[in-house]
Every structure is written in C-alpha cells, then in structure tokens.
Amino acid sequence: MPPIIRNTLIRLSALIEQIWRGLMRTLSRLGNVFSKLAGLSELGYYLEENGQSEQAARSVSSAESPQAPPAALSRRRAGREVDAFRKMAQQIKQDQQN
C-alpha cells in the first residue's frame, strides 16, 4: 500500500476515533444529567418504598462514613521530607543573600 494512502487511512481512523470519543462523552454527560433529574443518583432509589428500608440505608451510610471535625480536614501536618526540603530551601536562600 502506498504511504500516502496508508497515512490518509491512519489520519481518518484517528479523526473517527476523536469524533466517537466526543460523542460518547456528550452522551455520558446527558445521561448523568437525566439520571440526576430522575433521582437515580440517590443511594436508596432502588429500595422498597416502606420507611424502614430507607431509614436502614441512611443509618448504614451514616455509620460507614463518620463525620470528621472540619479542623482535622483542613489542617494537615507536613511530612518530615517536606520539612527537610523547607530547611534546605531556607539554607540556600540564606546562602544566596550572604
């Protein structure tokens, strides 16, 4: 097969692949939007309509993920390696200033 035809086919297949990916991404986003509108993104949407099963599902989900205090989530301790890198950077900065 001549190289120009082969290169054309490669480029054509790449173009078709990009179009296909874009189409699938768009359809996926539309599916997500419609599933959220229909309420399918909720945890207990498939459970029976009696109150006991919904309450059980909510209690199980709340028991599995205990609430951490907000201070613990926002403030993290830097590791020893990070402290070592900070000290090296400070020493280099002091050496450059002298």
N, C-alpha and C positions, 0 to 999 in steps of 0.2 A: 504494500500500500504506500503510495507516495506520502512524503512527510507533510505536505500542505493539507491533504485530506485528513490525515491522522490528527494533526494539530487542530483542525477545524472540528473534528468529532470530539476531541478532548475538551475544547472550549465550550462546545454545545452541551456536552454532558454536565460540565461544571455549572453552566447557566441554568440548565433544567434543575439541577440539584439545589441551587440557591433559591430559585423560584419555589420549588417544592417545600424547602425549609421555611421560607417566609409564609407560605400558605398554611402550613401546619402550625406555625407559631400563632398566626392570626386566628385560626380555628380553635386552638387551645385556649387563647385568651377569651374568645367569645364563649366557649364552653364554661370557663371559670366564672365569667360574669353571669351567665344564665343559671349556673348552679348556685351561686350566691343569692341571686334573686329568688330562686325557688326554695331556698333554705336548706339546701343539701350540704352545706359546709358545716352545719352544726353537728355536734358529737352524737346526739341521740336521735337523729332523724329517722333511723331505721327501727327504733324500738317501738314497742306497743304503745298505744295511746293512754294506758292507765297511768296514774300518777306515780305508782310505786316504782315502775321500771325507770322512769325519767329521774326520780329522786335518787335511785340507786346509782344510776350512771353519773349523776352530778357528784354524789358523795365519793364515788370511786375516783373520778377525775380530780377532785379537790384533795383527796388523800394522797394521790400519787405525786402531785406537784405542790409541796408545801410552800407557802409564801415566805420568801426571804425578806429581811428588812431592807429598805431601799439603800441605806448607807452601805451595806455589805456588797450590793451590786455595783454601786457607783465608784467605790473606792477600792482599788486593788493594790496589793503590795508588789512592788517591783522585785524581780528576782535578783539573786546575787550577781549573776552575769551582767544584768543591766546596771547595777551599782558599780561594778568593776569598770564597765565601759564609761560610765559617767565620770568616775575618778580619773581614768586615763585622759578623757577629753578635757577635764579641768586642768590636769597637769600640762597637757600640750598647749592649752590656751595661755597658761601662766608662763610657760617657756617662751612662747611667741611674743608675749608682752615685754619680757625682760630683754 
